[in-house]
Amino acid sequence: MIKLLNSNFYRLKKNISFWILLIVMAYFGIFIYDNYNPIDTKCIDCNYNRLGEVIFLFNSFICILLPIFTSLFIGTEYSDGGIKNKIIKGHTRTNIYLSNLLTTIIVSFIYTIIFLISVNIMGLIWGNHIAIPINDFLILTLDSIMLNILTSSFYTFISMTIPNKISSTIISLCIVIWSFMISPNISTKLSSTTGFTKNIYHFILNIIPYGQAYQIAEHANSIHQGMNIAITDPTNQYQILWIYSLCLIIFINFYGIFILNKKELN
C-alpha cells in the first residue's frame, strides 16, 4: 500500500490537472468575495461580516473539481495499463483501489485547505470573522469532512469501475450537472410538501453529494444571519448529514472493491 501511495504522489507532483485545479480552487476562494464587497454596495447599514456565509462553499466547489481530477488522474489506470502493471508486481486489486481512494481524499483536503486559506485572507482584508455558534460550526465541519470523503469515494468508484477514461469523464460530468440542477429544485419543493413526500425529498437530497453541499451552505448562511433553522428546516437535516455520508462511504467503497476484484482486465 505504501509503495502504491508513493507512486501516486510521485505522479501527482507531475500531474498538470492537479496543479491547474489547485489554482482554480484558490481563485474560487478569492472570487467568492466579489459578491460581498462593501465598496460595491450602497447599503450603509448592512452587516458585511460575511465570512461565515461563504466559508463552507468549498463543498460545492469540491463537487465540481474532484470529478475532473479523478477522471484525468485515476482514469489513466486502464488506458496506460497501470492496473495490470501493478497486479503483475504483486499488488492486490483491493490495495490498488484503496490507494487511489486515499490519494483522492488527500487531494480533496488539499483543495479544501487552499480554498480556506484564500477565503480567510479575503476575510482578513475586509475585517470579517465567522459569526457562527461553535456547536453549529463543529457540526457543519464534521458534515463537510465526511462529505469530502464521500465525494472522493463516489468519483473514485466511477473511475475505477469504468475502464474507458472518456466514458468515466462524461458520466462524472453528467452527474455533476444533474445534481446541480436537481438539488436546488428539490430544496424548493421541501417548503411546499409534508409527510412522506417530504421525507423522500430529504432522503434524495441527503444522498446526493452536491445536495449535501447545498444544504451545508444554506444552513451556514442561515445560522450566520441569525435565522432560526427550525423555521426553515424543522427536521434539522444538517445535523445528520455526516451519518448519511458515512453509510454511503462504506457501501460505495465495499461495492467498488467487489466490482474491481471481479472485473476482467483486457
C-alpha positions as CSV (number, residue, x, y, z in Angstrom):
1,M,0.0,0.0,0.0
2,I,2.8,2.5,0.9
3,K,4.5,1.8,-2.4
4,L,1.3,2.4,-4.3
5,L,0.7,5.7,-2.4
6,N,4.3,6.8,-3.1
7,S,3.8,6.1,-6.7
8,N,0.6,8.1,-6.8
9,F,2.2,11.1,-5.0
10,Y,5.1,11.0,-7.5
11,R,2.6,11.1,-10.4
12,L,0.6,13.8,-8.6
13,K,3.6,16.1,-8.4
14,K,3.9,15.9,-12.2
15,N,0.2,16.0,-12.9
16,I,-0.8,19.2,-14.7
17,S,-4.5,18.8,-14.0
18,F,-3.9,18.7,-10.2
19,W,-2.0,22.0,-10.2
20,I,-4.4,23.7,-12.5
21,L,-7.4,22.7,-10.4
22,L,-5.4,23.8,-7.3
23,I,-5.1,27.3,-8.7
24,V,-8.7,27.3,-9.7
25,M,-9.7,26.4,-6.1
26,A,-7.6,29.2,-4.8
27,Y,-9.2,31.6,-7.2
28,F,-12.7,30.5,-6.1
29,G,-11.8,31.4,-2.5
30,I,-10.9,34.9,-3.7
31,F,-13.7,35.3,-6.3
32,I,-16.4,34.4,-3.9
33,Y,-15.9,37.6,-2.0
34,D,-16.8,39.7,-5.1
35,N,-20.5,39.5,-4.2
36,Y,-19.8,40.7,-0.7
37,N,-17.5,43.7,-1.4
38,P,-18.8,46.6,0.8
39,I,-17.4,49.1,-1.6
40,D,-19.7,47.9,-4.4
41,T,-22.9,48.3,-2.4
42,K,-25.0,51.3,-1.5
43,C,-26.3,49.8,1.7
44,I,-24.6,51.6,4.6
45,D,-26.5,49.8,7.4
46,C,-25.8,46.2,6.2
47,N,-23.6,43.8,8.1
48,Y,-20.7,43.0,6.0
49,N,-19.3,40.3,8.2
50,R,-20.0,37.6,5.6
51,L,-17.1,35.1,6.1
52,G,-19.4,32.6,7.8
53,E,-21.7,32.7,4.8
54,V,-19.1,31.7,2.3
55,I,-16.5,29.6,4.2
56,F,-18.5,26.3,3.7
57,L,-18.9,26.9,-0.1
58,F,-15.8,24.8,-0.6
59,N,-18.0,21.7,-0.5
60,S,-19.8,22.9,-3.7
61,F,-16.5,23.6,-5.5
62,I,-15.1,20.2,-4.4
63,C,-18.1,18.6,-6.1
64,I,-17.2,20.4,-9.3
65,L,-13.4,19.9,-9.4
66,L,-12.9,16.4,-7.9
67,P,-14.8,14.6,-10.7
68,I,-12.4,16.3,-13.2
69,F,-9.4,15.3,-11.2
70,T,-10.4,11.6,-10.7
71,S,-11.3,11.2,-14.4
72,L,-8.0,12.6,-15.5
73,F,-5.7,11.1,-12.8
74,I,-7.3,7.7,-12.0
75,G,-8.8,7.2,-15.4
76,T,-5.4,6.6,-16.9
77,E,-5.0,3.4,-14.8
78,Y,-6.7,1.5,-17.6
79,S,-5.7,3.4,-20.6
80,D,-1.9,3.2,-19.9
81,G,-2.0,-0.3,-18.4
82,G,-1.2,0.9,-14.9
83,I,-3.5,-1.5,-13.1
84,K,-2.2,-4.5,-15.0
85,N,1.4,-3.5,-14.2
86,K,0.6,-3.1,-10.5
87,I,-1.0,-6.5,-10.4
88,I,2.0,-8.1,-12.1
89,K,4.2,-6.6,-9.5
90,G,2.2,-8.3,-6.8
91,H,-0.2,-5.6,-5.6
92,T,-3.7,-6.7,-4.8
93,R,-6.7,-5.1,-6.5
94,T,-8.1,-4.1,-3.1
95,N,-4.8,-2.2,-2.3
96,I,-4.9,-0.6,-5.7
97,Y,-8.4,0.7,-5.2
98,L,-7.7,1.9,-1.6
99,S,-4.5,3.7,-2.6
100,N,-6.4,5.6,-5.4
101,L,-9.2,6.4,-2.9
102,L,-6.7,7.7,-0.3
103,T,-5.0,9.8,-2.9
104,T,-8.3,11.3,-4.0
105,I,-9.3,12.0,-0.4
106,I,-5.9,13.7,0.3
107,V,-6.3,15.8,-2.8
108,S,-9.8,16.9,-1.8
109,F,-8.5,18.1,1.6
110,I,-5.6,19.9,-0.1
111,Y,-8.1,21.7,-2.3
112,T,-10.2,22.5,0.7
113,I,-7.2,23.9,2.7
114,I,-6.2,26.1,-0.3
115,F,-9.8,27.4,-0.5
116,L,-9.9,28.1,3.2
117,I,-6.6,29.9,3.1
118,S,-7.6,32.2,0.2
119,V,-11.1,32.9,1.6
120,N,-9.8,33.7,5.1
121,I,-7.2,36.0,3.6
122,M,-10.0,37.9,1.9
123,G,-12.0,37.8,5.2
124,L,-9.0,39.3,7.0
125,I,-8.7,42.0,4.4
126,W,-12.3,43.0,4.9
127,G,-12.1,42.6,8.6
128,N,-14.6,39.7,8.7
129,H,-14.9,36.8,11.1
130,I,-17.0,33.7,11.4
131,A,-20.2,34.6,13.3
132,I,-21.4,31.0,13.7
133,P,-22.0,29.4,17.2
134,I,-19.3,26.9,18.0
135,N,-21.7,23.9,18.2
136,D,-23.2,24.6,14.8
137,F,-19.7,25.3,13.3
138,L,-18.4,21.9,14.6
139,I,-21.4,20.0,13.1
140,L,-21.1,21.7,9.8
141,T,-17.3,21.0,9.8
142,L,-18.0,17.3,10.5
143,D,-20.6,17.2,7.7
144,S,-18.0,18.8,5.4
145,I,-15.2,16.4,6.3
146,M,-17.4,13.4,5.7
147,L,-18.8,14.9,2.5
148,N,-15.2,15.3,1.2
149,I,-14.6,11.6,1.8
150,L,-18.0,10.7,0.3
151,T,-17.3,12.8,-2.9
152,S,-13.9,11.2,-3.2
153,S,-15.3,7.7,-2.7
154,F,-18.1,8.3,-5.3
155,Y,-15.9,9.6,-8.1
156,T,-13.1,7.1,-7.4
157,F,-15.7,4.4,-7.7
158,I,-16.7,5.7,-11.1
159,S,-13.1,6.0,-12.3
160,M,-12.1,2.6,-11.0
161,T,-15.1,0.6,-12.3
162,I,-15.4,2.2,-15.7
163,P,-12.3,1.2,-17.8
164,N,-12.8,3.8,-20.5
165,K,-11.5,7.2,-19.4
166,I,-13.7,9.2,-21.8
167,S,-16.8,7.3,-20.6
168,S,-16.0,7.8,-16.9
169,T,-15.3,11.5,-17.5
170,I,-18.6,12.0,-19.4
171,I,-20.6,10.1,-16.7
172,S,-18.9,12.1,-13.9
173,L,-19.7,15.4,-15.6
174,C,-23.2,14.4,-16.4
175,I,-23.8,13.5,-12.7
176,V,-22.3,16.9,-11.6
177,I,-24.6,18.8,-14.0
178,W,-27.7,16.7,-13.0
179,S,-27.0,17.2,-9.3
180,F,-26.6,21.0,-9.8
181,M,-29.9,21.1,-11.5
182,I,-31.9,18.8,-9.2
183,S,-30.6,19.9,-5.7
184,P,-32.0,23.5,-5.7
185,N,-35.2,22.2,-7.2
186,I,-35.7,19.6,-4.5
187,S,-34.8,22.1,-1.8
188,T,-37.5,24.4,-3.1
189,K,-40.1,21.7,-3.1
190,L,-39.4,20.9,0.6
191,S,-41.1,24.1,1.7
192,S,-44.3,23.1,-0.1
193,T,-44.6,19.4,0.8
194,T,-45.3,17.5,4.0
195,G,-45.3,13.9,5.4
196,F,-43.9,11.0,3.4
197,T,-43.3,13.0,0.3
198,K,-41.1,15.5,2.2
199,N,-39.1,12.6,3.8
200,I,-38.5,11.2,0.3
201,Y,-37.2,14.6,-0.9
202,H,-35.0,14.9,2.1
203,F,-33.6,11.4,1.5
204,I,-32.8,12.1,-2.1
205,L,-31.1,15.4,-1.2
206,N,-29.1,13.8,1.5
207,I,-27.6,11.1,-0.6
208,I,-26.5,13.4,-3.4
209,P,-23.0,14.9,-2.7
210,Y,-24.0,18.3,-4.1
211,G,-27.3,18.0,-2.3
212,Q,-25.4,17.8,0.9
213,A,-23.1,20.7,-0.1
214,Y,-26.1,22.8,-1.0
215,Q,-27.7,22.1,2.4
216,I,-24.5,22.9,4.3
217,A,-24.0,26.2,2.5
218,E,-27.7,27.1,3.1
219,H,-27.6,26.3,6.8
220,A,-24.3,28.1,7.3
221,N,-25.8,31.2,5.7
222,S,-29.0,30.9,7.8
223,I,-27.1,30.5,11.0
224,H,-24.7,33.3,10.2
225,Q,-27.6,35.7,9.6
226,G,-29.2,34.7,12.9
227,M,-32.2,32.9,11.4
228,N,-34.0,30.1,13.3
229,I,-33.1,26.9,11.5
230,A,-36.2,25.2,13.0
231,I,-38.3,27.6,10.9
232,T,-36.6,26.8,7.6
233,D,-36.0,23.1,8.3
234,P,-37.9,21.6,11.3
235,T,-36.0,18.3,10.9
236,N,-32.6,19.9,11.2
237,Q,-31.2,17.6,8.5
238,Y,-27.8,19.3,8.6
239,Q,-27.1,17.7,12.0
240,I,-27.3,14.1,10.5
241,L,-25.7,14.6,7.0
242,W,-22.5,13.0,8.3
243,I,-24.4,9.8,9.1
244,Y,-25.7,9.6,5.5
245,S,-22.1,10.2,4.3
246,L,-20.7,7.5,6.5
247,C,-23.2,4.9,5.4
248,L,-22.7,5.8,1.7
249,I,-18.9,5.8,2.1
250,I,-18.9,2.2,3.5
251,F,-21.4,1.0,0.8
252,I,-19.7,2.6,-2.2
253,N,-16.2,1.5,-1.3
254,F,-17.1,-2.1,-0.5
255,Y,-19.1,-2.3,-3.7
256,G,-16.3,-0.7,-5.7
257,I,-13.7,-3.1,-4.3
258,F,-16.0,-6.0,-5.0
259,I,-16.5,-5.0,-8.7
260,L,-12.8,-4.4,-9.3
261,N,-11.9,-7.8,-7.9
262,K,-14.5,-9.4,-10.2
263,K,-13.6,-7.4,-13.3
264,E,-11.7,-8.9,-16.2
265,L,-8.9,-6.7,-17.3
266,N,-8.2,-6.5,-21.0
